[in-house]
């Protein structure tokens, strides 16, 4: 059996990580603690240079993160055939958006959740830390 070719890992700059977060993916994974247990759930999102926003219904996600919880947010993609992929991870604080003007803009903006109506609750995650890496097959 032939040994697979080695891969290379390249750490991305903040600018590269933000670019991938803003333009390469539309579904990310939100990691948080709910009732003392780790949880990861997918969300459709939009990102700026300072924050990630998503829409959700009342329930586990909103109860666990809406009041200022520390969270992680990850986007990524991979290709098993080419042994390559990328990942961007954000660490920040999640808070429900309550400002009427911002909510109106979000509800009528371009972001559309695949699972909930835009009239539901909106959450913002501050981008306190961001890192990314790209793995490329040789």
Secondary structure, 3 states (H helix, E strand, C coil): CCCCCCEEEEEECHHHHHHHHHHCCCEEEEEEEECCEEEEEEEECEECCCEEEEEECCCHHHHHHCEEEEEEEEEEEEECCCCEEEEEEEEEEEEECCCHHHHHHHHCCCCCCCCCCCCCEEEEEECCEEEEEEEEEC
